């Protein structure tokens, strides 16, 4: 239905049962997941199709006490996590259709981090940048990083291995016949 762990939405309302109020848990929290939610809707009005009620869940478990006695535990909570901000690592793999503000720091902590941050947005017009992003950050600083140098060396090693393998395969008669047949057909 378009929802999974890590789905983001906006809390729209807290619904309490009669005679209940904070600090009690609400009977449900209405969350707007927008177009990410593709399941059945409770609200048919325009703009409310992505609203989903999230109910409290109760977890139960048993432990053994210091005298060997059985201790039963339960905890009831609403399975939501407040998210004002994500690290780039946490956002990796997410598609963020809404507006986002990137604060990627002054240096590239890991090669590819800037790319990962920018590639989360579905539209470049939805990206705001909190701190200035210099040309040097995108060119020389990333290019001169230690980890990127090791990656480039490994890519060169693999390309040489590929070339060597192709040379060996082309010297084999069965390989030449296979390539000739593919070209003819």
Protein Blocks (a to p, Z undefined) as FASTA:
>chain_A
ZZaehiacddfbdcddehiacfbdcfbdcddebjmlmcdcfblcghilmpccdddddddd
ddddfkopacddddddddddddfbccfklmgopacfbdcdddebjbdfbghklmmmmmmp
mbfklpccfbacdfklmmmmmmmpmklmmmmmmmmmmmmmmmmmmmmmmmpmklmmmmmm
mmmZZ
